Amino acid sequence: MYKIAFLTIAALALLLAAGCGDDSTGGGGNPTPETQVDSVNVDYTGENNAVFYCLTTKAKTTIHHDVWDLAVDGNLNLVSNSGDYGTGVRVIGTGMTDFDADYSSYADSSFDNPENICLEGMSDPFEGWMVYDPSSHEVSFSNEVFVFRTEDEKFWKVQFTGCTMMTGVSVTAKIDALNGTGAEEVTFSKDEAYDRAYIDLGTQQTVDFAPPANAWDLKFGRCDQVLDIGGGQYMLHGASCISLNVADAVKAYVLEETNFDDVTTVDNSMFSGAINTIGHSWYTFEEMQFFVDNDVSVIQTSESVYKLQMQTFYGGPNGDHQFVSIFEFLEMAE
């Protein structure tokens, strides 16, 4: 397999922009587009950042990964923040519905099972918290109490008691310490301009994690996957990933073992809207080292179509920091 040689470079300064389509240099505004070179700094200092990137303006928004615990998207999917390779938020379903009961004993439970993380595309451990009947359009709730362990080793009990979707997405819940009583319901609403409502369980408030959905195309950061290794056993697999902004209908496909300059046409039939279409497929781990594969990603945004190729995996002053990467991209004619 052909590999692209690694380079070492300091991360570029952050570029801030109000929106992904506000710059006239991209999105069809440049009649003679040129190949752009940029970099992202996910783990330069071991911080495990999330870097939200706009291909049109080259704007970058870098946010630390641990500012949220729980999120709800536009389809009322609940996602817990898995943190740094699964060391973040874990969730256990108690099977009980009495919220004011004392759940302190759950602090001694084992949260190590990877199924205790609710990732993209996974239903556990929130399976059945809300059931929608399409024939009657009625919603029912299990009222199950869930115990959360956050990255800072704090514990919370949470009960989801309501939601809306037709008049704007929101979820209503009770949140309290494990032995708390009398907690009032709190409603968390998703701003339609954002991909999710991100929730801090400690403050019981929504927090700003991602930029507005129309202000970014790609998210560079860590991701976790739960792999079924057979025999009822599961393994948590952490990776350095490139995620699509599916909330703004960003799509992509990957051409393996392809030279950047050879990609001159767009095949619209190949586009996928899956959030991890690119994912971690752009590098390979061999002989105790990471290598960038010679793959090209074709990305369709609300502004235009781009081809992108990752150039490096390592970076930093000594070239030993993972996911400090240089990449090149070019706007294409559709």
Secondary structure, DSSP 4 states (H G I P E B T S, - for coil): --EEPP---PPPPP---S-TT--TTSTT--SS---EEEEEESSTTS--EEEEE-TTT--EEEEEGGG-SEEEETT--EEE---STT-S-EEEE-S---TTS--GGGGGS---SGGGS--TT--TTSTTSEEEETTTTEEEE---EEEEE-TTS-EEEEEEEEEE-TTS-EEEEEEE-TT---PPEEEEE--TTSSEEEEETTTTEEE--SPPGGG-SEEEEEEEEEEEEETTEEEEEEEEEEEE-GGGT-EEEEESS--GGG-----GGG-B--TTSSBTTTEEEETTEEEEES-EEEEE-SS-EEEEEE--SEESTTS-EETEEEEEEEEE--
